[in-house]
Amino acid sequence: MGDGAGAVSAAAIVGATLAVAIGIAHSYLGERYILIRLFRRENLPHLFGSDWFTRRTLRFAWHLTTIAWLGFAVLIVLLAQGASVRALGAGIAGTFAATAFVTAITTRGRHFAWPVFAVIAIAAWYATRA
């Protein structure tokens, strides 16, 4: 590998590190300065009889952005390393599995999206096993 491979690796590290950093900042700052203040409002829509589901849905949707960015960080590094289709599929499957998990836990399984994310994870895994 020549100097070009080293530059790609350095670029991948910079990109992945920034993706992780922005994801962490997004989740932390969003909780602290946006979600907490939003949830103090008395006029949130009531879904399924209360605003509990609304709050949970807003919270998991906010943090799914962070999970996606962390997944992209993994893919940046894998692509820079010339990873196999199987490795890339595992990165995608892991991202969607984490998304399914956060959605299911945050809403106590009440939001219909978590099984969809789980099926996407399984499909990504299976599709890239060849």
Secondary structure as UniProt FT lines:
FT   HELIX           3..29
FT   HELIX           30..35
FT   HELIX           36..39
FT   TURN            48..49
FT   HELIX           52..80
FT   TURN            81..82
FT   HELIX           85..106
FT   TURN            107..109
FT   HELIX           113..127
//
